Amino acid sequence: MRSIMSGSVDSRCWLYRRLGGCLVLLLAMAGVAVAAPELKFSTSPGEPTDKDKHPAPTITVTVIGGTALMPDAYLLRQTDGKLAGMRASKVTRYADGNEPVAIAVLVLGDANWLEGRKELVQTLEASLATIATAGPAGSQGMLLMYRGDVEIRKPPGPLSELADVKLAPKDPAGPKAERNLTGAVTRAIAELDKLQTPRKGLYIVGDGIDGEGSKNPSGSMRDLQRQLADKGIVTYAVALQIDTPALGAPKPPPTTVDPRTGEETSDPALEEAYGFANADWRKVKDQAYADLKILVGGDVQRATSASNLDSAASGFVTVLDDRYYITFEGFDGKRRAGFSWDGREHPMMLRIDGQDLAAVPVTLTPTWSPPGGGSTWWIWLLIGGGVVAVVGGIVATRKKPAPPPPAPLPVAAPVPAAPTGPPPKQKTMFVGMGDDSVFPQVAWMVYMTGSKKHRFVKLHPGTNKIGTGASCEVVVDDGFMSTEHTLVFMLPDGFFIQDNNSTNGTFLNDTKLTTKQDLYDNDLILVGKTVLKFKSVT
């Protein structure tokens, strides 16, 4: 496979990733300068089938820095050719693609931070289950826990195994926390270097403090950031800073209680000293967060409680999901036209939702031409025309039979009155496509709002769950939704929707669902504060 790269863009561009490709295109058309997505072109030989033993090659465009749209939103044109353009045949999300990722998860394992905080450990383990689904087939995962040293809690293996890792501290809490964050990141980079995957990622969970902490910027963090950037490692971090003396917070001064009034008092000098020490501790925490932000290139979240850790894991998954793949067939059999598969370089221009991007030189290999070489089509046209002429002459010389007597005129039936009101919605019917498939994929759910705006999810036969849970077919990051909020059924007699006893209910076209209802093309569904659109082929 040959790959050609063009353009440059920060793959973690906040605006493009959060607001989606459509907004970027609108800004471009309005004259606002925006970064174009990075494009990678690759060509592949066609896969022979029983119907086509000599298929044309295909072109796959990897788009980095955008939001996937429907296939008909993309057009690929060879600017030095005669073909007006080829529509995309398929759009593939990153998790379904062929660029496996190796992820190292780095967790603060000091018992002063973990021990005795059941909610923190449970939420951390749940966030690992989120990361375990972040990559395509073949992705790898490992988990390292750090104190003064680094423990490999889960060696490199299938990414899905992260969901089974337990995070109980290995040793009991000491009098003072140990946090060698610099050494832990260095070890994580070394472990990732051993793995051969197209992409690599580092996810850090802790309080961001290195050693005993400092009020001055960390030079080692800046050196490590350059290493991570040079190696192309996707990074993300979450900092949960806990105020206890063992973790660095000053100890409040002792107090005495007046036995007569019950009032608590303390030594004013000790109170003043505590105030200065507490101000210094805040500076240490702020500097640690600033250093961590530099280390991961800005993709960091400051957690206020353990409950924020799950959303941070989802943020890391979003950063990884910064690309998608568009497949174009190399030849259109109906139009008898295609790209110039001559082994030479040709300018290729991608159009996204009506907006043309810069043309990119692509070497169109392997060499290929339609069956017969495309040079004798006129001979077959002449032969076909001669056959038609001969057959037509034979038919014309035959004696025509006498026409039958005219049939009696039928009595006109009364014309029914025209129906009043808007026509009813047509129910989706499933039509066989000439193969053994009983239930073709014919429907999608499109995100109309939220961080996944304009993305879509194909529905599968049977039951499809909508909710915040990772096991749902349509996963929605919405704090006003239940884990398995709504059910959508794809059955032989059509599509149906039903609320799954959710807390805030499900609304279909502004009407709250109380029973199972039919679903029709372009129906709008409100779950929590997120709007989805149902699309189907009728």
C-alpha positions as CSV (number, residue, x, y, z in Angstrom):
1,M,0.0,0.0,0.0
2,R,1.3,3.4,-0.9
3,S,0.7,6.4,1.4
4,I,1.0,10.1,0.6
5,M,0.7,12.8,3.2
6,S,-0.3,16.4,2.7
7,G,-1.0,19.4,4.9
8,S,-0.5,19.8,8.6
9,V,-2.8,20.5,11.5
10,D,-2.7,20.0,15.3
11,S,-4.5,16.7,15.6
12,R,-5.8,17.9,19.0
13,C,-7.2,21.2,17.6
14,W,-9.9,22.1,20.2
15,L,-12.2,24.0,17.9
16,Y,-12.3,21.4,15.1
17,R,-12.6,18.4,17.4
18,R,-15.3,19.9,19.6
19,L,-17.4,21.8,17.1
20,G,-17.1,19.4,14.1
21,G,-16.2,19.7,10.5
22,C,-19.4,21.4,9.4
23,L,-18.7,24.5,11.6
24,V,-15.1,24.7,10.2
25,L,-16.4,24.6,6.7
26,L,-18.9,27.3,7.4
27,L,-16.2,29.5,8.9
28,A,-14.0,28.9,5.8
29,M,-16.8,29.9,3.5
30,A,-17.4,33.0,5.5
31,G,-13.8,34.0,5.1
32,V,-12.6,33.1,8.6
33,A,-9.1,31.6,8.6
34,V,-9.2,28.0,9.9
35,A,-6.8,25.1,9.8
36,A,-7.5,22.6,7.1
37,P,-7.6,18.9,8.2
38,E,-4.6,16.8,7.6
39,L,-5.2,14.3,4.8
40,K,-3.4,11.0,4.2
41,F,-4.1,9.2,0.9
42,S,-3.5,5.5,0.3
43,T,-4.3,3.2,-2.5
44,S,-5.1,-0.5,-2.4
45,P,-5.7,-3.3,-5.0
46,G,-9.4,-4.2,-5.3
47,E,-10.6,-7.4,-3.7
48,P,-11.8,-10.0,-6.3
49,T,-15.3,-11.4,-5.9
50,D,-17.3,-14.0,-7.8
51,K,-19.0,-11.2,-9.8
52,D,-15.8,-9.2,-10.4
53,K,-12.6,-11.1,-10.9
54,H,-10.6,-8.0,-11.9
55,P,-11.8,-5.1,-9.6
56,A,-10.4,-1.6,-9.8
57,P,-8.1,-0.4,-7.0
58,T,-9.6,1.8,-4.2
59,I,-8.5,5.0,-2.6
60,T,-8.8,5.6,1.2
61,V,-8.4,9.1,2.6
62,T,-7.6,9.4,6.3
63,V,-9.0,12.7,7.6
64,I,-7.3,13.9,10.8
65,G,-9.0,16.8,12.5
66,G,-12.7,16.5,11.7
67,T,-16.0,14.9,12.3
68,A,-17.3,12.1,10.1
69,L,-20.4,12.8,8.0
70,M,-22.6,10.7,5.7
71,P,-20.8,9.1,2.7
72,D,-22.7,11.4,0.2
73,A,-21.0,14.4,1.8
74,Y,-17.7,13.5,0.2
75,L,-16.5,13.7,-3.4
76,L,-13.0,12.9,-4.7
77,R,-11.9,14.3,-8.1
78,Q,-8.9,13.8,-10.2
79,T,-8.3,17.4,-11.4
80,D,-6.4,16.4,-14.5
81,G,-9.0,13.8,-15.6
82,K,-12.4,13.9,-17.2
83,L,-14.4,12.2,-14.5
84,A,-16.5,14.8,-12.6
85,G,-15.8,13.0,-9.3
86,M,-16.5,9.9,-7.3
87,R,-18.7,9.7,-4.3
88,A,-17.5,7.9,-1.2
89,S,-18.6,4.3,-0.9
90,K,-17.9,4.1,2.9
91,V,-17.0,6.2,5.9
92,T,-15.3,4.4,8.8
93,R,-14.8,5.7,12.4
94,Y,-11.4,5.4,14.0
95,A,-12.4,2.6,16.4
96,D,-13.5,0.5,13.4
97,G,-10.4,1.3,11.3
98,N,-7.0,-0.4,10.9
99,E,-4.7,1.9,12.9
100,P,-4.3,0.1,16.3
101,V,-3.1,2.1,19.3
102,A,-0.9,1.2,22.2
103,I,-2.0,3.0,25.4
104,A,-0.1,3.3,28.6
105,V,-2.2,4.3,31.6
106,L,-0.1,5.9,34.5
107,V,-1.8,6.0,37.9
108,L,-0.6,7.4,41.2
109,G,-0.4,4.3,43.4
110,D,0.6,5.9,46.7
111,A,-1.8,4.6,49.4
112,N,-2.1,8.1,50.9
113,W,-3.9,9.1,47.6
114,L,-5.8,5.8,47.0
115,E,-6.3,4.0,50.3
116,G,-9.6,4.5,52.1
117,R,-11.2,6.2,49.1
118,K,-13.5,3.6,47.8
119,E,-15.3,5.9,45.4
120,L,-12.0,7.1,43.9
121,V,-10.9,3.5,43.2
122,Q,-14.3,2.4,41.8
123,T,-14.5,5.4,39.5
124,L,-10.9,4.9,38.3
125,E,-11.6,1.2,37.5
126,A,-14.8,2.2,35.6
127,S,-12.8,4.8,33.6
128,L,-10.4,2.1,32.6
129,A,-13.3,0.2,31.1
130,T,-14.0,3.3,29.0
131,I,-10.4,3.4,27.7
132,A,-10.5,-0.3,27.0
133,T,-12.8,0.3,24.1
134,A,-10.9,3.3,22.6
135,G,-9.0,1.6,19.9
136,P,-9.6,-0.6,16.8
137,A,-8.8,-4.3,16.7
138,G,-5.2,-5.1,17.5
139,S,-4.8,-2.3,20.0
140,Q,-2.6,-2.8,23.1
141,G,-2.9,-1.6,26.7
142,M,-0.8,-1.5,29.8
143,L,-1.1,0.0,33.3
144,L,1.7,1.4,35.4
145,M,1.3,2.6,39.1
146,Y,3.9,5.0,40.5
147,R,5.2,6.0,43.9
148,G,8.9,6.4,44.5
149,D,9.3,3.6,42.0
150,V,7.1,2.3,39.1
151,E,5.1,-1.0,39.2
152,I,3.8,-2.5,36.0
153,R,0.4,-3.6,37.3
154,K,-0.8,-4.8,33.8
155,P,1.9,-5.8,31.2
156,P,1.2,-4.9,27.6
157,G,-1.6,-7.0,26.1
158,P,-5.0,-6.6,24.4
159,L,-6.5,-3.2,25.2
160,S,-9.8,-4.7,26.3
161,E,-8.0,-6.3,29.3
162,L,-7.7,-2.8,30.9
163,A,-11.3,-3.3,32.0
164,D,-10.3,-6.0,34.4
165,V,-7.4,-4.3,36.2
166,K,-7.8,-3.7,40.0
167,L,-6.1,-0.6,41.5
168,A,-5.8,-1.5,45.2
169,P,-2.5,-0.1,46.6
170,K,0.4,-2.6,46.7
171,D,1.8,-1.2,50.0
172,P,0.2,0.5,53.0
173,A,0.3,4.2,53.4
174,G,3.5,5.7,54.7
175,P,3.9,8.9,56.8
176,K,4.5,10.9,53.6
177,A,3.5,10.4,50.0
178,E,6.1,9.4,47.4
179,R,5.5,10.7,43.8
180,N,8.2,10.2,41.2
181,L,6.1,11.4,38.3
182,T,9.2,12.3,36.1
183,G,10.5,8.8,36.5
184,A,7.1,7.2,35.8
185,V,6.6,9.2,32.6
186,T,10.1,8.2,31.4
187,R,9.3,4.6,32.1
188,A,6.0,4.8,30.3
189,I,7.7,6.2,27.2
190,A,10.3,3.4,27.3
191,E,7.6,0.8,27.5
192,L,5.6,2.3,24.6
193,D,8.8,2.3,22.5
194,K,8.8,-1.5,22.7
195,L,5.4,-1.8,21.0
196,Q,4.9,-1.7,17.2
197,T,1.5,0.0,16.6
198,P,0.7,2.9,14.2
199,R,-0.4,5.1,17.1
200,K,0.5,5.5,20.8
201,G,-1.2,7.2,23.8
202,L,-0.4,8.1,27.4
203,Y,-3.1,8.7,30.0
204,I,-2.0,10.0,33.4
205,V,-4.1,10.0,36.6
206,G,-2.8,11.5,39.8
207,D,-2.4,14.9,41.5
208,G,0.3,16.2,39.1
209,I,2.8,16.7,41.9
210,D,6.4,15.5,41.2
211,G,8.4,14.6,44.3
212,E,7.5,17.0,47.2
213,G,6.3,19.6,44.7
214,S,7.7,23.0,43.8
215,K,6.5,26.6,43.3
216,N,8.8,26.9,40.3
217,P,8.3,25.5,36.8
218,S,9.6,22.0,36.1
219,G,12.3,21.8,33.5
220,S,12.1,18.0,33.4
221,M,8.4,18.2,32.5
222,R,9.2,20.4,29.5
223,D,11.9,17.9,28.4
224,L,9.5,15.0,28.6
225,Q,6.9,17.0,26.7
226,R,9.3,17.4,23.8
227,Q,10.0,13.6,23.8
228,L,6.3,12.9,23.7
229,A,5.7,15.3,20.9
230,D,8.7,14.0,18.9
231,K,7.4,10.5,19.2
232,G,3.8,11.5,18.2
233,I,2.4,10.1,21.5
234,V,-1.2,11.3,22.1
235,T,-1.3,12.5,25.7
236,Y,-4.1,13.3,28.3
237,A,-4.1,13.9,32.0
238,V,-6.4,14.4,34.9
239,A,-5.3,15.9,38.3
240,L,-7.2,15.2,41.5
241,Q,-5.4,17.1,44.3
242,I,-6.3,16.1,47.8
243,D,-5.6,18.2,50.9
244,T,-4.1,16.0,53.5
245,P,-0.8,16.4,55.4
246,A,0.6,13.1,54.1
247,L,0.2,14.5,50.5
248,G,1.8,17.9,51.3
249,A,-1.0,20.0,52.8
250,P,0.0,21.9,56.0
251,K,-1.3,20.6,59.3
252,P,-3.8,23.0,61.0
253,P,-2.6,24.4,64.3
254,P,-3.9,22.7,67.5
255,T,-6.8,24.3,69.2
256,T,-8.0,24.5,72.8
257,V,-11.6,24.6,74.0
258,D,-12.8,27.0,76.7
259,P,-14.6,24.8,79.2
260,R,-16.9,27.6,80.1
261,T,-18.0,28.8,76.6
262,G,-17.1,25.8,74.5
263,E,-15.2,28.2,72.1
264,E,-12.2,26.8,70.2
265,T,-9.1,29.0,70.1
266,S,-5.5,28.5,68.9
267,D,-2.2,30.3,69.1
268,P,-2.3,33.4,66.8
269,A,1.3,32.9,65.8
270,L,0.6,29.3,64.8
271,E,-2.5,30.5,62.9
272,E,-0.4,33.0,61.0
273,A,2.2,30.4,60.2
274,Y,-0.5,28.0,59.0
275,G,-1.9,30.7,56.7
276,F,1.5,31.2,55.0
277,A,2.1,27.5,54.7
278,N,-1.4,27.0,53.2
279,A,-0.7,29.8,50.6
280,D,2.5,28.0,49.7
281,W,0.7,24.7,49.3
282,R,-1.8,26.3,46.9
283,K,1.1,27.6,44.8
284,V,2.6,24.1,44.7
285,K,-0.7,22.6,43.5
286,D,-1.2,25.3,40.9
287,Q,2.4,24.9,39.6
288,A,2.0,21.1,39.5
289,Y,-1.2,21.5,37.4
290,A,0.6,24.0,35.1
291,D,3.5,21.6,34.6
292,L,1.1,18.7,33.9
293,K,-0.7,20.9,31.4
294,I,2.6,21.6,29.6
295,L,3.6,17.9,29.7
296,V,0.4,16.7,27.9
297,G,0.2,19.7,25.5
298,G,-2.8,21.3,27.1
299,D,-5.1,18.2,27.2
300,V,-5.6,18.1,31.0
301,Q,-8.6,18.2,33.3
302,R,-8.6,19.4,36.9
303,A,-10.9,17.1,38.8
304,T,-12.8,18.5,41.8
305,S,-14.0,15.0,42.9
306,A,-13.6,11.4,42.0
307,S,-16.8,11.6,39.9
308,N,-14.9,13.7,37.4
309,L,-12.5,10.9,36.5
310,D,-15.0,9.1,34.2
311,S,-15.6,12.2,32.1
312,A,-11.8,12.6,31.9
313,A,-11.4,9.1,30.4
314,S,-14.1,10.0,27.8
315,G,-12.1,13.1,27.0
316,F,-9.0,11.0,26.3
317,V,-11.0,8.7,24.1
318,T,-12.3,11.8,22.2
319,V,-8.7,13.0,21.7
320,L,-7.8,9.6,20.2
321,D,-10.9,9.6,18.0
322,D,-9.5,12.5,16.0
323,R,-9.7,10.8,12.6
324,Y,-11.9,8.8,10.2
325,Y,-11.4,7.1,6.9
326,I,-13.2,7.6,3.6
327,T,-13.2,4.9,0.9
328,F,-13.6,5.7,-2.8
329,E,-14.0,3.1,-5.5
330,G,-11.5,3.5,-8.3
331,F,-13.9,2.9,-11.2
332,D,-17.6,3.5,-11.8
333,G,-19.0,0.6,-13.8
334,K,-22.3,2.4,-14.6
335,R,-20.6,5.4,-16.0
336,R,-17.7,3.4,-17.4
337,A,-15.3,5.9,-16.0
338,G,-12.8,6.1,-13.2
339,F,-9.4,7.4,-12.1
340,S,-6.2,7.0,-14.2
341,W,-4.6,3.9,-12.7
342,D,-1.4,4.3,-14.8
343,G,1.2,4.2,-12.0
344,R,1.8,8.0,-12.3
345,E,1.2,10.9,-10.0
346,H,-2.1,12.8,-10.4
347,P,-3.6,15.7,-8.4
348,M,-6.6,14.5,-6.3
349,M,-9.0,17.0,-4.7
350,L,-11.3,16.1,-1.8
351,R,-14.6,17.9,-1.4
352,I,-16.2,17.8,2.1
353,D,-19.8,18.9,2.2
354,G,-19.4,21.2,-0.8
355,Q,-16.1,22.7,0.3
356,D,-13.0,21.8,-1.8
357,L,-9.7,21.2,-0.1
358,A,-6.3,21.7,-1.7
359,A,-5.3,19.2,-4.4
360,V,-2.8,16.6,-3.3
361,P,-0.5,14.6,-5.6
362,V,-1.2,10.9,-5.4
363,T,0.5,8.1,-7.2
364,L,-2.3,5.9,-8.7
365,T,-1.0,2.4,-8.2
366,P,-1.4,-0.5,-8.9
367,T,-1.8,0.0,-12.6
368,W,-5.2,-1.2,-13.8
369,S,-7.6,-0.8,-16.7
370,P,-11.1,-2.0,-17.3
371,P,-11.6,-5.6,-18.8
372,G,-10.7,-5.5,-22.5
373,G,-8.4,-2.5,-22.0
374,G,-11.1,0.0,-22.9
375,S,-10.0,0.1,-26.5
376,T,-12.4,-2.2,-28.3
377,W,-15.7,-1.0,-26.9
378,W,-16.6,0.5,-30.3
379,I,-16.3,-2.9,-32.0
380,W,-18.9,-4.4,-29.6
381,L,-21.1,-1.4,-30.2
382,L,-21.0,-1.9,-33.9
383,I,-21.6,-5.7,-33.5
384,G,-24.5,-5.0,-31.2
385,G,-26.0,-2.4,-33.6
386,G,-25.7,-4.9,-36.5
387,V,-27.5,-7.6,-34.5
388,V,-30.3,-5.2,-33.6
389,A,-30.6,-4.2,-37.3
390,V,-30.8,-7.8,-38.5
391,V,-33.4,-8.8,-35.9
392,G,-35.4,-5.7,-36.7
393,G,-35.3,-6.5,-40.4
394,I,-36.6,-10.1,-39.8
395,V,-39.4,-8.8,-37.6
396,A,-40.4,-6.2,-40.2
397,T,-40.7,-8.8,-43.0
398,R,-43.1,-11.1,-41.0
399,K,-46.7,-10.8,-41.8
400,K,-48.6,-9.1,-39.1
401,P,-51.6,-11.0,-37.7
402,A,-55.0,-9.5,-38.0
403,P,-55.9,-7.3,-35.0
404,P,-58.4,-8.8,-32.5
405,P,-61.9,-7.2,-32.4
406,P,-62.1,-4.3,-30.1
407,A,-63.2,-5.1,-26.5
408,P,-66.3,-3.4,-25.1
409,L,-65.6,-0.2,-23.3
410,P,-65.6,-0.7,-19.5
411,V,-68.0,1.2,-17.3
412,A,-66.1,3.9,-15.4
413,A,-65.9,3.4,-11.7
414,P,-66.8,6.3,-9.4
415,V,-63.8,8.4,-8.5
416,P,-63.1,8.3,-4.7
417,A,-63.0,11.7,-2.9
418,A,-59.5,13.1,-2.4
419,P,-58.2,12.6,1.2
420,T,-57.9,15.6,3.4
421,G,-55.0,16.5,5.7
422,P,-51.3,15.8,5.3
423,P,-50.3,12.4,3.8
424,P,-49.4,9.7,6.4
425,K,-45.7,8.9,7.0
426,Q,-44.6,5.9,5.0
427,K,-43.3,3.0,7.1
428,T,-39.9,1.7,6.3
429,M,-40.0,-1.6,4.4
430,F,-37.1,-4.0,4.0
431,V,-36.3,-5.1,0.4
432,G,-34.1,-8.0,-0.4
433,M,-31.0,-7.0,-2.4
434,G,-30.5,-10.2,-4.3
435,D,-28.2,-12.0,-1.8
436,D,-28.7,-14.1,1.3
437,S,-28.9,-11.1,3.6
438,V,-32.2,-11.2,5.5
439,F,-31.8,-8.0,7.3
440,P,-29.7,-5.2,5.6
441,Q,-28.3,-2.2,7.5
442,V,-30.7,0.5,6.6
443,A,-30.8,3.0,9.4
444,W,-28.6,5.4,11.4
445,M,-28.9,7.6,14.5
446,V,-27.3,11.0,13.9
447,Y,-26.1,13.2,16.8
448,M,-27.6,16.7,16.2
449,T,-26.2,18.3,19.4
450,G,-23.3,17.7,21.9
451,S,-19.6,16.8,21.4
452,K,-20.4,14.2,18.7
453,K,-22.5,16.6,16.6
454,H,-23.0,15.4,13.0
455,R,-21.5,12.0,13.7
456,F,-23.7,8.9,13.1
457,V,-24.1,5.4,14.4
458,K,-25.4,2.5,12.3
459,L,-28.2,0.5,13.9
460,H,-28.1,-3.2,13.9
461,P,-30.9,-5.8,13.7
462,G,-32.7,-6.4,17.0
463,T,-32.4,-4.1,20.0
464,N,-30.2,-1.0,20.1
465,K,-29.6,0.8,23.4
466,I,-29.2,4.6,23.7
467,G,-27.5,5.8,26.9
468,T,-24.3,6.8,28.7
469,G,-23.1,3.3,29.3
470,A,-20.2,1.9,27.3
471,S,-22.2,-1.1,26.3
472,C,-24.8,1.0,24.5
473,E,-24.9,1.0,20.7
474,V,-25.5,4.8,20.7
475,V,-23.3,6.2,23.5
476,V,-24.3,9.8,24.6
477,D,-22.2,11.9,27.0
478,D,-25.0,13.6,28.8
479,G,-25.3,14.0,32.6
480,F,-29.1,14.1,32.4
481,M,-29.4,10.6,30.9
482,S,-29.6,7.1,32.3
483,T,-27.0,4.4,31.6
484,E,-29.5,2.6,29.3
485,H,-31.9,5.4,28.6
486,T,-33.9,4.4,25.5
487,L,-34.4,1.3,23.3
488,V,-34.6,1.3,19.5
489,F,-35.8,-1.9,17.8
490,M,-34.9,-2.9,14.2
491,L,-37.5,-5.6,13.4
492,P,-38.7,-7.1,10.0
493,D,-41.8,-5.0,10.1
494,G,-40.1,-1.7,10.8
495,F,-38.4,0.5,13.5
496,F,-39.7,1.2,16.9
497,I,-38.6,3.3,19.9
498,Q,-39.4,2.8,23.6
499,D,-38.3,4.6,26.8
500,N,-36.3,2.2,29.1
501,N,-37.7,3.5,32.4
502,S,-35.3,6.4,32.3
503,T,-35.3,9.1,35.0
504,N,-36.0,12.1,32.7
505,G,-37.9,10.3,29.9
506,T,-37.6,10.1,26.2
507,F,-39.3,12.6,23.8
508,L,-40.2,11.7,20.2
509,N,-40.9,14.9,18.1
510,D,-41.5,16.9,21.3
511,T,-43.9,14.2,22.7
512,K,-42.9,12.2,25.8
513,L,-43.0,8.5,25.1
514,T,-45.3,6.4,27.3
515,T,-45.5,3.3,25.1
516,K,-43.5,1.8,22.2
517,Q,-43.9,4.0,19.1
518,D,-43.1,3.7,15.4
519,L,-39.9,5.4,14.1
520,Y,-39.9,7.2,10.7
521,D,-37.2,8.8,8.7
522,N,-36.1,12.3,10.1
523,D,-37.8,11.7,13.4
524,L,-36.2,13.8,16.2
525,I,-35.4,12.2,19.6
526,L,-34.6,14.1,22.8
527,V,-32.8,12.2,25.5
528,G,-31.6,14.2,28.4
529,K,-30.4,17.4,26.8
530,T,-29.2,15.7,23.6
531,V,-31.1,15.6,20.3
532,L,-30.7,12.7,17.9
533,K,-32.1,12.3,14.4
534,F,-33.3,8.9,13.1
535,K,-32.4,8.3,9.4
536,S,-33.6,5.3,7.4
537,V,-33.6,4.0,3.8
538,T,-37.2,3.8,2.5
